[in-house]
């Protein structure tokens, strides 16, 4: 009966990591696209042409911030893969990540 508990404990941890790392970055990217669209404002079309909407700088700033988070996540993932390929590991003992020997 203890084995079932261990399996379920490991399963929810894998599910959580998959949601954060697997689906989390695409969701942040989509929110960044949505934020940029909101920041650009809504254009209106009439007989005299297209009138641009009022810009919202906070939407543009939030969009770029979300893109920066996605880029940092991708770079950390690539760093983890490359470090483990060279027999090292990625350590978060300090504020910034470092590559240390295993």
C-alpha positions as CSV (number, residue, x, y, z in Angstrom):
1,X,0.0,0.0,0.0
2,X,2.9,2.3,0.6
3,X,4.1,1.9,-3.0
4,X,0.8,3.4,-4.3
5,X,1.4,6.4,-2.0
6,X,4.9,6.8,-3.4
7,X,3.7,6.5,-6.9
8,X,0.9,9.1,-6.5
9,X,3.3,11.5,-4.7
10,X,5.8,11.2,-7.6
11,X,3.0,11.5,-10.2
12,X,1.6,14.9,-8.9
13,X,5.2,16.3,-8.7
14,X,5.8,15.3,-12.4
15,X,2.4,16.7,-13.3
16,X,3.1,20.0,-11.6
17,X,6.6,20.3,-13.2
18,X,5.1,19.5,-16.6
19,X,2.4,22.2,-16.2
20,X,4.9,24.8,-15.1
21,X,7.7,24.1,-17.5
22,X,5.7,22.5,-20.4
23,X,2.6,24.6,-20.5
24,X,3.7,27.6,-18.5
25,X,6.0,29.2,-21.0
26,X,3.6,29.0,-23.9
27,X,0.9,30.5,-21.7
28,X,3.2,33.4,-20.7
29,X,4.1,33.9,-24.4
30,X,0.4,34.0,-25.3
31,X,-0.3,36.5,-22.5
32,X,2.6,38.6,-23.9
33,X,1.0,38.7,-27.3
34,X,-2.4,39.6,-25.9
35,X,-0.8,42.3,-23.8
36,X,1.0,43.8,-26.8
37,X,-2.3,43.8,-28.7
38,X,-4.1,45.5,-25.8
39,X,-1.2,48.0,-25.5
40,X,-1.5,48.9,-29.2
41,X,-5.1,50.0,-28.9
42,X,-8.1,49.2,-31.0
43,X,-8.1,50.7,-34.5
44,X,-11.3,51.9,-36.1
45,X,-12.2,51.7,-39.7
46,X,-14.5,54.3,-41.4
47,X,-15.0,55.8,-44.8
48,X,-12.0,58.2,-44.4
49,X,-9.6,55.4,-43.6
50,X,-8.1,53.6,-40.6
51,X,-7.8,55.6,-37.4
52,X,-5.3,54.1,-34.9
53,X,-6.5,53.6,-31.3
54,X,-5.2,55.1,-28.2
55,X,-2.0,53.4,-27.1
56,X,-1.6,51.9,-23.7
57,X,2.1,51.9,-22.7
58,X,1.5,49.7,-19.7
59,X,0.2,46.9,-21.9
60,X,3.3,47.1,-24.1
61,X,5.6,47.1,-21.0
62,X,3.9,44.1,-19.6
63,X,4.1,42.3,-22.9
64,X,7.8,42.8,-23.2
65,X,8.3,41.8,-19.5
66,X,6.4,38.5,-20.2
67,X,8.6,37.9,-23.3
68,X,11.7,38.5,-21.2
69,X,10.5,35.9,-18.7
70,X,9.9,33.4,-21.5
71,X,13.4,34.0,-22.9
72,X,15.0,33.6,-19.5
73,X,13.1,30.3,-19.0
74,X,14.3,29.0,-22.4
75,X,17.9,30.0,-21.7
76,X,17.8,28.3,-18.3
77,X,16.5,25.2,-19.9
78,X,19.2,25.1,-22.5
79,X,21.8,25.8,-19.9
80,X,20.5,22.9,-17.9
81,X,20.7,20.6,-20.9
82,X,24.2,21.7,-21.9
83,X,25.5,21.5,-18.4
84,X,24.2,18.0,-17.8
85,X,25.7,17.0,-21.1
86,X,29.2,18.1,-19.9
87,X,28.7,16.3,-16.6
88,X,27.9,19.4,-14.6
89,X,24.8,20.6,-12.9
90,X,22.9,23.9,-12.6
91,X,22.9,25.3,-9.1
92,X,20.7,28.0,-7.7
93,X,22.6,28.4,-4.4
94,X,23.1,32.1,-5.1
95,X,20.7,34.6,-6.5
96,X,21.8,33.8,-10.1
97,X,22.2,30.3,-11.5
98,X,25.7,28.8,-11.7
99,X,27.2,25.7,-13.3
100,X,29.0,23.5,-10.8
101,X,30.6,20.1,-11.1
102,X,28.4,17.1,-9.9
